[in-house]
C-alpha cells in the first residue's frame, strides 16, 4: 500500500471505525475508489465532512462538496490539506 499522509491516516481511521466497520477493509489504500465501489454514500460524505471540519478545525463550503473530492482517501486528504492551507493563509492575513 502507498504511504499515507498524516491527514489521510486520520481520515482512514475514522472511515474504518465509524463508517466501514462492517467491511473487511484493513488494506484500504489511498487510491481505492470509495464512491464507485459503494463504500461511501451521501450520508457517509456528510459524516466525513463533519468529522473533518471538527477534527481539523476547517470549514468545507458547499461548493467543495463534489463527488471527485470524495472518490478516494487521497482525494479527501487533498481537500482537507487545501482547506488547512487556505485557513493558514487567511489567519496570517488577519494578523
C-alpha positions in Angstrom: 0.0 0.0 0.0 1.2 3.5 -0.8 2.3 5.5 2.2 -0.4 7.6 3.8 0.0 11.2 4.9 -0.9 12.1 8.4 -4.2 13.7 7.2 -5.1 10.6 5.2 -4.3 8.3 8.1 -6.6 10.3 10.4 -9.4 10.1 7.9 -8.8 6.5 7.1 -9.0 5.6 10.8 -12.3 7.5 11.0 -13.7 5.8 7.9 -12.8 2.3 9.1 -14.0 2.7 12.7 -17.2 4.8 12.1 -18.5 4.2 8.5 -16.9 1.0 7.2 -16.8 -1.0 10.4 -18.8 -3.8 8.9 -16.5 -4.3 5.9 -13.2 -6.2 5.8 -11.0 -3.2 4.6 -7.9 -3.4 6.7 -6.0 -2.9 3.4 -7.9 0.3 2.4 -5.4 2.3 0.4 -5.3 6.0 -0.6 -6.4 5.4 -4.2 -9.2 2.9 -3.5 -12.4 4.1 -5.0 -14.8 4.9 -2.2 -17.8 6.1 -4.3 -17.5 3.8 -7.3 -17.1 0.7 -5.0 -20.2 1.8 -3.0 -18.2 2.3 0.2 -19.2 5.9 0.7 -22.7 7.2 0.1 -24.2 10.7 0.5 -24.8 10.2 4.3 -21.2 8.9 4.6 -19.9 12.0 2.8 -21.8 14.3 5.2 -20.4 12.4 8.2 -16.9 12.6 6.7 -17.3 16.3 6.2 -18.5 16.8 9.8 -15.6 14.7 11.1 -13.0 16.6 9.0 -14.4 20.0 10.0 -14.3 19.2 13.7 -11.0 17.3 13.7 -9.0 19.6 11.5 -10.8 22.8 12.6 -11.7 23.8 9.0 -14.8 24.7 7.0 -15.6 22.8 3.9 -18.0 25.1 1.9 -20.9 23.6 -0.1 -19.2 24.3 -3.4 -16.4 21.9 -2.4 -18.9 19.0 -1.8 -18.2 17.5 -5.2 -18.0 13.7 -5.9 -14.4 14.0 -7.1 -13.4 15.3 -3.7 -14.7 12.1 -2.0 -13.8 9.5 -4.6 -10.8 8.2 -2.6 -9.0 8.7 0.6 -6.3 10.6 -1.2 -8.9 13.0 -2.7 -10.4 13.7 0.8 -7.0 14.2 2.2 -6.1 16.7 -0.5 -9.4 18.6 0.1 -8.6 18.8 3.8 -5.0 19.9 3.2 -6.2 22.5 0.8 -8.7 23.9 3.3 -6.0 23.9 6.0 -3.6 25.8 3.8 -6.4 28.3 3.0 -7.2 28.8 6.7 -3.5 29.3 7.4 -3.2 32.0 4.7 -6.3 33.7 6.0 -5.0 33.5 9.6 -1.7 35.1 8.6 -3.5 37.9 6.7 -5.6 38.7 9.8 -2.5 39.3 11.9 
